[in-house]
Every structure is written in C-alpha cells, then in structure tokens.
C-alpha cells in the first residue's frame, strides 16, 4: 500500500497464519472480554458507586503521577493519531 516503511500490499492473515488466527483465540482475549463485561455491568448496576470508585482512582493517579501521567497520555494519543494518519502518508 505504501512505500518505504510499509509493505506494498497488505499482508493477508490467512497467508501468514494459514487461517488459524480466527480459529484460535488466546486467553488474553477472554480475560479482556471478561474485564470489559464486568466493568460494564458494574457501571450499569451501580453508576454512582462506579463513579465514586473511578473518581478516587483518577484522583490518586493524577496526584501521584501528575505531569508524568499527562505526558504519557499525550504521547499515547499522538502515537494513535500517527498510526491512524500513517496509512495515507508516503514515507519515501
């Protein structure tokens, strides 16, 4: 698709993994799904309590890490924007 750092044609999952990716789901996926579902259920069942707990966590993170937290989150957002825009950029 792009020149330089990227491949000319997108890699096919089937050609790389021979179709096994869709049949084989790792434990990381199921643990992530479980955590997301639990979080959604807690937020749906007890929204005020969930708001209080997340507020306490946010206060702890921002007071303990301060500028480091702000810089890390900003860098992650900038990196995500770069990844999003890189599919249309020409590097080379």
C-alpha beads as a LAMMPS data file, in Angstrom:
LAMMPS data file: protein, C-alpha beads

92 atoms
91 bonds

1 atom types
1 bond types

-500.0 500.0 xlo xhi
-500.0 500.0 ylo yhi
-500.0 500.0 zlo zhi

Masses

1 110.0

Atoms # bond

1 1 1 0.000 0.000 0.000
2 1 1 2.758 2.469 0.919
3 1 1 6.420 2.728 0.021
4 1 1 9.283 2.896 2.482
5 1 1 8.499 1.552 5.916
6 1 1 5.304 -0.160 4.830
7 1 1 4.535 -3.076 2.532
8 1 1 3.272 -2.561 -0.993
9 1 1 0.339 -4.914 -0.427
10 1 1 -1.324 -5.580 2.910
11 1 1 -0.372 -8.913 4.405
12 1 1 -3.154 -11.415 4.459
13 1 1 -3.809 -13.101 7.768
14 1 1 -4.617 -16.348 6.002
15 1 1 -1.314 -16.393 4.124
16 1 1 0.700 -15.660 7.266
17 1 1 -1.121 -17.841 9.777
18 1 1 -2.912 -20.149 7.313
19 1 1 -6.327 -19.220 8.682
20 1 1 -5.553 -20.350 12.213
21 1 1 -5.937 -16.873 13.702
22 1 1 -9.722 -16.903 13.517
23 1 1 -9.983 -20.383 14.994
24 1 1 -7.505 -19.877 17.821
25 1 1 -8.380 -17.237 20.394
26 1 1 -5.882 -16.797 23.193
27 1 1 -6.533 -16.378 26.900
28 1 1 -5.645 -12.692 26.655
29 1 1 -8.777 -12.128 24.560
30 1 1 -11.071 -13.911 27.013
31 1 1 -9.559 -12.141 30.033
32 1 1 -10.037 -8.784 28.277
33 1 1 -13.635 -9.619 27.392
34 1 1 -14.283 -10.678 30.991
35 1 1 -12.834 -7.446 32.416
36 1 1 -14.784 -5.273 29.980
37 1 1 -18.058 -7.089 30.720
38 1 1 -17.517 -6.830 34.493
39 1 1 -16.724 -3.124 34.166
40 1 1 -19.820 -2.527 32.045
41 1 1 -22.013 -4.455 34.472
42 1 1 -20.688 -2.543 37.478
43 1 1 -21.218 0.758 35.672
44 1 1 -24.757 -0.263 34.720
45 1 1 -25.833 -1.750 38.037
46 1 1 -24.301 0.846 40.376
47 1 1 -23.465 4.001 38.416
48 1 1 -22.975 6.251 41.475
49 1 1 -20.669 3.780 43.200
50 1 1 -18.777 3.215 39.952
51 1 1 -18.420 6.977 39.535
52 1 1 -17.069 7.305 43.079
53 1 1 -14.538 4.480 42.619
54 1 1 -13.298 5.755 39.252
55 1 1 -13.080 9.276 40.706
56 1 1 -10.924 8.004 43.565
57 1 1 -8.689 6.123 41.118
58 1 1 -8.387 9.188 38.884
59 1 1 -7.539 11.442 41.846
60 1 1 -4.858 9.008 43.015
61 1 1 -3.279 8.738 39.544
62 1 1 -3.276 12.479 38.870
63 1 1 -1.999 13.413 42.338
64 1 1 0.657 10.675 42.441
65 1 1 1.984 10.924 38.894
66 1 1 0.985 14.488 37.926
67 1 1 2.922 15.656 34.890
68 1 1 4.204 12.175 34.063
69 1 1 0.624 10.999 33.639
70 1 1 -0.235 13.968 31.430
71 1 1 2.849 13.474 29.257
72 1 1 2.312 9.712 28.874
73 1 1 -1.353 10.089 27.935
74 1 1 -0.492 12.848 25.453
75 1 1 2.226 10.711 23.851
76 1 1 -0.140 7.754 23.548
77 1 1 -2.779 9.931 21.866
78 1 1 -0.207 11.427 19.485
79 1 1 1.050 7.932 18.636
80 1 1 -2.506 6.730 17.926
81 1 1 -3.121 9.729 15.672
82 1 1 0.157 8.965 13.860
83 1 1 -0.883 5.349 13.325
84 1 1 -4.255 6.472 12.014
85 1 1 -2.788 9.024 9.602
86 1 1 0.186 6.880 8.524
87 1 1 -1.982 4.770 6.236
88 1 1 -2.358 7.765 3.896
89 1 1 1.184 9.163 4.212
90 1 1 4.047 8.485 1.808
91 1 1 7.360 7.746 3.504
92 1 1 9.879 7.526 0.738

Bonds

1 1 1 2
2 1 2 3
3 1 3 4
4 1 4 5
5 1 5 6
6 1 6 7
7 1 7 8
8 1 8 9
9 1 9 10
10 1 10 11
11 1 11 12
12 1 12 13
13 1 13 14
14 1 14 15
15 1 15 16
16 1 16 17
17 1 17 18
18 1 18 19
19 1 19 20
20 1 20 21
21 1 21 22
22 1 22 23
23 1 23 24
24 1 24 25
25 1 25 26
26 1 26 27
27 1 27 28
28 1 28 29
29 1 29 30
30 1 30 31
31 1 31 32
32 1 32 33
33 1 33 34
34 1 34 35
35 1 35 36
36 1 36 37
37 1 37 38
38 1 38 39
39 1 39 40
40 1 40 41
41 1 41 42
42 1 42 43
43 1 43 44
44 1 44 45
45 1 45 46
46 1 46 47
47 1 47 48
48 1 48 49
49 1 49 50
50 1 50 51
51 1 51 52
52 1 52 53
53 1 53 54
54 1 54 55
55 1 55 56
56 1 56 57
57 1 57 58
58 1 58 59
59 1 59 60
60 1 60 61
61 1 61 62
62 1 62 63
63 1 63 64
64 1 64 65
65 1 65 66
66 1 66 67
67 1 67 68
68 1 68 69
69 1 69 70
70 1 70 71
71 1 71 72
72 1 72 73
73 1 73 74
74 1 74 75
75 1 75 76
76 1 76 77
77 1 77 78
78 1 78 79
79 1 79 80
80 1 80 81
81 1 81 82
82 1 82 83
83 1 83 84
84 1 84 85
85 1 85 86
86 1 86 87
87 1 87 88
88 1 88 89
89 1 89 90
90 1 90 91
91 1 91 92
